Amino acid sequence: MKLRPANILSVLYAAALYGFIFLPVVVLVLFSFQESRIPVPPFDGPSLRWYAAMFADSRMMEALGNSLLVATLSSLVSLTLGFLAAYGLARHKPPGTGALRLVLTAPMTVSYLIIAMGLLITFNHLGIPRSLLTIGIGHVVINLPLCFAILYSQMGDHQANIERAARDLGASEVQVILLVALPMLWPACFAAFFLAFTFSWDEFIIALLVSRFDVTLPVEIWNMLRSGLNPQTNAVGSFVFLISFVFVIVLDVIVFGRRRVKGESAK
Amino acid sequence: MIANSRIRQAYGFAAPAVLWTAAFFLVPLAIMALYSIWQRVGMSLKTVPTLANYIAFVEKSFFLKGLLNSLEVTFTVTILSILLAYPLAWILAEKVPARWQRIALLAAVLPFWTSYVVRSYSWLLVLSDGGVISNFLMQTGLTQESISLANSRTATVIGFVHFFVMLLTLTIYANLVQLPKSYIKAAQDLGAGPIRTFIHVVLPLTLPGIMVGAFLTFVLCIGDYITPQILGGNKELLLPQTLMLQIQRRADFPMASAIAMILMAVVTLAYAACSRWLKLERA
């Protein structure tokens, strides 16, 4: 790139915008290592004091466990239901497939706040107690469309032919799914599961409205915010960031890494 | 016979997912719609159909002001995000070498893997009294006293723009890299300068990318409770905040339902306004 005014301006602009994007994250992580009680300048660390406080906080650890449990189970349910629906609709194309696809993807078009409110009113009306189970139900509602859409888009004719060959050779429908369809689609399944997991892990408003005593991590963080700025909140936030970051890297290496290798060998 | 059993089997596979969506999404929406025409009287529920909640929405300035604030903030955020994102998308597509583009994009979305609640909190660290900006201004002698930008509409807008600039950069970038270079060359061969080429060729062809991003921004922004609640404070309320007040403070589910229905109507209107471009993207 030559040193022309337009190029210099481009570099400055990109640097300014990247600075804007990274500023809060850098501040968050930096002041999680603060020594004193307030996470504002001057920085007087580094200290791991607030990380120790976080791991010693039993409510926080309980919320962390709840989050992992809800995210794992709700993503598994979303993936299973989404896979079966995508398989049924993409393979056999029964009459009314278009309408069913519309129903299955409809929750993506409605904001989480409204989905949460609908569930709250319904559970309240029917006298169903709010718990981790109700949070999980809500998370399946938002992640099922995602898993369905990803898997539906990946079920091409190429795989259909191989599945037909398996059926002609005498495989039962269960064998076709477990031994043929699932192995061929596992990168897509993996991507769907991890996306669903990160969405559930980060979801706040549904978890707030349909929970009661057992809460997930974002709700517990929300409760902490009432006490104002606090380095322990920084520590928890940085920790959540680290976990999500590891997920993204895993997803990228496993799913997109495979595709990249395939693409390069095809050249 | 065989065809019939195959079709039945297909429905069988789709049934659990469809039933789940019906039971926990469609039915709750229907119940919510029903609640919105019921009324809370004292502590009990009056199940006679009435438009009282909707009339209250129009008559009480509290709700209308919330809607107005929401629309103002959302439009400001959408326009600011487009204006900031377009040049960045262009720089990424045109100026950054191809093999660095992927890394640049990954770096750009990296902060978005912090939790949404934590991200708003991080802005509080930057904007609040004695925070990073206030401290910087005092150190450089630009101000004498510490200042607070938090608990204001400005803070809400900054928090939102931070989130949506990257979303729009991605959608506009995706559009720009698909744009054949020959179109731009053709426009230049026909005598158009860089500005005319941009206005008459590049901009119209990237409009779908802008509109998809703008629509997503609008929908996600107007329905969000977290950012205005953390960064905006309680001085002026946005519509989702008034909705949450009905639930948490007053336990008035019928009124909250009516607000939710109005929120859905606004989003549907936005979709109708953008649908021309949203369809174009799919084709």
Interface residues (C-beta under 8 A of the other chain):
Chain A: M1 N7 S10 Y13 A14 L17 Y18 F20 I21 F22 L23 P24 V25 V27 L28 F31 I38 P39 V40 P41 P42 L81 G82 L84 A85 Y87 G88 L89 R91 H92 K93 P94 P95 L100 V103 L104 A106 P107 T109 V110 S111 Y112 L113 I114 I115 M117 G118 L119 L120 I121 T122 N124 H125 I137 G138 V140 V141 L144 P145 F148 E173 T198 W201 D202 F204 I205 L209 L217 P218 I221 W222 L225 L229 T233 N234 V236 G237 V240 F241 S244 F245 F247 V248 D252
Chain B: R6 I7 Q9 A10 Y11 G12 F13 A14 P16 A17 V18 W20 T21 A22 F24 F25 L26 V27 P28 L29 I31 M32 Y35 L84 P87 L88 I91 L92 K95 L106 A107 A108 L110 P111 W113 T114 S115 Y116 V117 V118 R119 Y121 S122 W123 L124 L125 V126 S128 G130 G131 V132 N135 H162 V165 M166 V219 L220 I222 G223 D224 Y225 I226 I230 P240 L243 I247 F253 A256 S257 A260 L263 M264 V267 Y271
